[in-house]
Amino acid sequence: MLSLRIFKWLLFGGFLSCAACMHLDVPPARLEFVSIDHLSSSYYDLRFTSDRNLIDLYKVHGRQGQIGTSIQCSLDGDLDFSVEHQIALEAAGTVSEMRLIEGDRRYEMFASIRVENHVINDGHNEVRPVELVQLLKPQEYIPCKVVITAFAFVAYYSKVMYLPTSRFIAAVENPRVAPSRLTLKPSDQPRTWVPFAPLCILRWRYERSPMYDQIDSLGLCSDVSYAGMLASFAPYKTKLRLVSEVDETPAPLAAYTIIRGDGRLEPGVTDQEGRTHEVGASEHEVLRVILDKKLQPVERWTPWIEYVP
């Protein structure tokens, strides 16, 4: 991923110093999605086909100076794939391998892509699997483009490839995102006065490496601390106010999902003044709010949120 950033900065610097960069007179390559598999942490193996040799594109057409071949997938609906633009939520990486498909004039390309959220500037751009799934669910397809950079040339862009979101989610969830509720066999259920009571994950443990959501403990959903109507009894309680990014006016009737520090999801719709439901916590807790329309996670810290009566 570091090499990909270097490629982009090298090319952007070239734009500033090259007043008359040349164009490679080659039509945009046609791409077709093949598969995506989880590799490790935030990295995924992506395979796709192309009707052109993208790794040696400039050499094949008698040109020199190709810097690198990368693929970018926009996870937030941003369709500006230009090298001078930064997509806030993306999955991107270098196209490193290729093979010619026998009996076909197409090439199978291999890339290791990394999911990054450039909105959260905390030194770590990783996106937790449980958050990534929530961000992807509203979308049917994920747009991707191959970008090739070369000295003295403007960037070459392929046609848009549409990655099925269901395939991406399957790679994320299998088996790394624990469900919020579990169904156990009668023999495995804990003894309780309430038969067939739903079970919830009471406490999660998030591991940065290998970036899994680990289950610490299970219990009755009624035992979840300060959940639902019990939030008003919590030592720390507040309602979040969601506002427009443009003029900071309240966002009424906006669908949202609050991701608690233990991984629990609390969906809802804001009131006429842009306020969420009341959130309660027994101690300092990091919350993440996902707006279903903007699909951008926003980090909040409960002890310092201005209380809205």
C-alpha positions in Angstrom: 0.0 0.0 0.0 2.9 2.3 0.7 4.2 1.7 -2.8 0.8 2.6 -4.2 0.9 5.9 -2.4 4.4 6.6 -3.8 3.1 5.9 -7.3 0.3 8.4 -6.9 2.6 11.1 -5.4 5.2 10.6 -8.1 2.6 10.9 -10.8 1.0 13.9 -9.2 4.4 15.6 -9.0 4.8 14.8 -12.6 1.6 16.6 -13.5 2.9 19.7 -11.8 6.2 19.6 -13.7 4.8 18.4 -17.1 2.9 21.0 -19.0 2.3 18.8 -22.0 2.1 15.2 -20.8 1.5 12.6 -23.5 -1.5 10.3 -23.8 -1.3 6.6 -24.5 -3.5 6.1 -27.5 -5.1 2.8 -26.2 -8.8 2.3 -25.5 -9.7 1.7 -21.8 -9.4 -1.9 -20.8 -12.5 -4.0 -20.1 -12.4 -5.7 -16.7 -14.5 -8.5 -15.3 -14.6 -9.6 -11.7 -13.6 -13.2 -10.8 -13.2 -13.6 -7.1 -12.3 -11.9 -3.8 -10.9 -13.7 -0.7 -9.7 -12.5 2.7 -5.9 -12.6 3.0 -5.1 -11.2 6.5 -6.0 -8.2 8.6 -7.4 -5.5 6.2 -6.0 -7.2 3.0 -7.9 -9.1 0.4 -6.9 -11.1 -2.7 -8.7 -9.8 -5.7 -8.8 -11.6 -9.1 -10.3 -10.1 -12.3 -9.8 -10.5 -16.0 -8.8 -7.8 -18.6 -8.8 -7.7 -22.4 -5.3 -6.0 -22.2 -1.9 -6.7 -20.6 -2.1 -4.1 -17.9 1.2 -4.9 -16.2 3.2 -4.3 -19.4 0.8 -2.0 -21.2 3.2 0.7 -22.2 6.0 -1.7 -23.2 3.5 -3.7 -25.4 2.7 -0.5 -27.2 6.3 0.6 -27.7 6.5 3.0 -24.8 8.7 3.2 -21.7 8.5 4.7 -18.2 5.6 2.7 -16.7 5.7 3.2 -13.0 3.0 0.9 -11.8 -0.4 -0.7 -12.1 -3.0 -0.3 -9.3 -6.7 -1.0 -8.8 -9.0 1.2 -6.7 -12.4 0.3 -5.5 -14.7 3.0 -4.1 -16.6 1.8 -1.0 -18.5 5.1 -0.4 -19.9 5.8 -3.8 -17.2 8.3 -4.9 -16.6 7.8 -8.6 -13.6 10.1 -8.9 -10.7 7.8 -9.6 -8.2 10.4 -10.7 -4.8 10.2 -9.2 -4.9 13.6 -7.7 -8.1 12.8 -5.7 -8.3 10.8 -2.5 -11.3 8.5 -2.1 -12.3 8.6 1.5 -13.3 4.9 1.9 -11.5 2.7 -0.5 -10.0 -0.8 -1.2 -6.9 -0.4 -3.3 -3.7 -2.1 -4.1 -1.0 -2.9 -6.7 -1.7 -5.4 -9.5 1.3 -7.6 -9.1 0.6 -10.8 -11.1 -0.9 -11.8 -14.4 -1.4 -14.9 -16.6 -2.7 -15.3 -20.1 -5.9 -17.4 -20.2 -5.4 -20.3 -22.6 -7.6 -20.3 -25.6 -8.7 -16.7 -24.8 -7.4 -13.3 -25.5 -7.9 -12.2 -22.0 -5.6 -11.9 -19.0 -6.2 -12.9 -15.5 -4.9 -10.3 -13.0 -4.1 -10.6 -9.4 -4.0 -7.8 -6.8 -3.8 -7.6 -3.0 -6.1 -4.7 -1.9 -6.3 -3.1 1.4 -9.4 -1.5 2.9 -8.7 2.0 4.3 -10.8 4.7 5.8 -9.1 8.1 5.3 -11.9 10.0 7.2 -10.6 8.8 10.6 -7.2 10.3 11.1 -6.0 8.5 14.3 -2.9 6.9 12.8 -4.7 3.7 11.9 -6.9 3.6 8.7 -8.1 0.0 9.2 -11.9 -0.6 9.1 -13.2 -3.2 11.6 -15.0 -6.1 9.8 -18.3 -5.4 11.6 -18.2 -1.8 10.4 -17.2 -2.7 6.9 -20.2 -5.0 6.5 -22.6 -2.2 7.6 -21.0 0.2 5.2 -21.3 -2.2 2.3 -24.8 -3.5 2.9 -26.7 -0.5 1.3 -24.8 -1.0 -2.0 -25.4 -3.6 -4.7 -22.1 -3.2 -6.5 -18.7 -1.6 -5.8 -17.1 0.3 -8.6 -13.4 -0.3 -9.3 -10.9 1.0 -11.9 -7.4 0.1 -12.8 -5.0 3.1 -12.9 -1.6 2.9 -14.7 1.0 5.6 -14.2 4.0 6.3 -16.4 6.6 9.1 -16.6 5.7 11.8 -19.1 2.2 10.4 -19.6 -1.1 11.3 -18.1 -2.6 8.4 -16.1 -4.3 5.6 -18.0 -7.7 4.4 -16.7 -9.6 1.2 -17.4 -13.4 1.0 -17.7 -15.3 0.6 -14.5 -15.5 -2.9 -13.1 -18.5 -3.6 -10.8 -17.6 -5.9 -7.9 -20.7 -7.6 -6.4 -21.1 -6.4 -2.9 -22.5 -9.7 -1.7 -19.2 -11.4 -2.7 -17.2 -8.8 -0.8 -19.4 -9.2 2.3 -19.0 -13.0 2.2 -15.2 -12.6 2.2 -15.4 -10.3 5.2 -17.9 -12.3 7.2 -16.6 -15.8 6.6 -15.8 -16.4 9.4 -14.6 -13.1 11.0 -17.6 -11.1 12.0 -19.5 -12.5 15.0 -23.3 -12.2 15.0 -25.0 -10.0 17.6 -27.4 -12.8 18.6 -26.9 -16.6 18.8 -29.1 -19.6 18.7 -27.9 -22.6 20.7 -29.1 -26.1 21.0 -31.4 -26.7 24.0 -28.6 -28.8 25.6 -26.1 -26.0 25.3 -28.4 -23.2 26.5 -27.7 -21.8 30.0 -30.3 -22.5 32.7 -32.7 -19.6 32.9 -36.2 -18.9 34.3 -37.1 -17.7 30.8 -37.0 -20.6 28.3 -35.7 -19.9 24.8 -34.6 -16.5 25.9 -32.4 -14.9 23.1 -28.7 -14.8 23.8 -26.5 -11.8 23.0 -22.8 -11.2 22.9 -22.3 -9.3 26.2 -18.6 -8.4 25.6 -16.4 -8.3 22.6 -12.7 -8.1 22.3 -11.2 -6.6 19.2 -7.8 -7.8 18.0 -5.9 -5.5 15.7 -4.0 -8.6 14.6 -5.3 -10.7 13.1 -8.1 -8.1 13.2 -10.9 -10.4 14.4 -13.9 -9.6 16.5 -13.5 -12.1 19.4 -16.3 -13.1 21.6 -15.5 -12.6 25.3 -18.7 -13.7 26.9 -22.3 -14.7 26.1 -25.5 -14.1 28.1 -29.1 -13.2 28.0 -29.9 -10.1 25.9 -31.6 -8.7 28.9 -28.2 -8.7 30.7 -26.6 -6.3 28.2 -25.5 -3.3 30.2 -27.7 -0.2 29.9 -29.3 -1.4 26.6 -32.6 0.1 25.4 -34.7 1.7 28.0 -32.0 1.1 30.7 -29.8 3.7 29.1 -31.4 6.4 31.3 -29.9 4.7 34.4 -26.3 4.7 33.1 -23.6 6.9 34.7 -22.8 8.3 31.3 -25.8 8.9 29.0 -26.3 11.2 26.1 -28.1 11.7 22.8 -26.0 12.4 19.7 -27.0 15.2 17.4 -26.3 14.5 13.7 -25.8 17.5 11.6 -25.1 18.3 7.9 -21.4 18.4 6.9 -22.0 21.5 4.8 -23.7 24.0 7.2 -24.0 22.0 10.4 -27.8 22.1 10.5 -29.6 19.2 12.2 -30.3 16.1 10.1 -33.9 15.1 10.9 -35.3 11.7 10.1 -31.9 10.4 9.1 -31.3 6.6 9.3 -28.2 5.7 11.4 -26.5 2.9 13.2 -24.5 3.4 16.4 -21.7 0.9 16.8 -20.9 0.5 20.5 -17.5 -0.1 21.9 -18.3 -3.8 22.5 -19.5 -4.3 18.9 -23.3 -4.0 19.5 -25.3 -2.3 16.8 -28.0 0.1 17.7 -29.9 1.3 14.6 -32.4 4.2 14.7 -33.8 7.3 13.0 -33.1 10.8 14.2 -36.0 13.0 15.5 -37.0 16.4 14.1 -33.9 18.0 15.7 -31.5 15.5 14.5 -31.1 13.6 17.8 -30.5 9.9 18.1 -31.9 7.7 20.8 -30.3 7.9 24.3 -27.0 6.0 24.7 -25.9 4.8 28.1 -22.5 3.6 29.3 -20.9 2.7 32.6 -17.5 4.0 31.6 -15.5 5.8 28.9 -16.5 4.3 25.6 -15.8 5.0 21.9 -18.9 5.1 19.7 -19.0 5.1 15.9 -22.0 6.4 14.0 -22.8 5.3 10.5 -25.1 7.4 8.4 -26.9 5.2 6.0 -26.9 7.9 3.3 -23.4 9.2 3.5 -21.8 5.9 4.5 -19.1 7.6 6.5 -18.3 6.5 10.1 -17.9 9.4 12.5 -16.1 8.8 15.8 -17.4 10.2 19.0 -16.3 10.0 22.7 -19.1 9.6 25.2 -17.8 11.6 28.2 -17.2 14.7 26.1 -20.3 14.7 24.0 -22.5 17.7 24.7 -25.6 16.4 26.5 -28.8 17.1 24.7 -31.8 17.2 27.2 
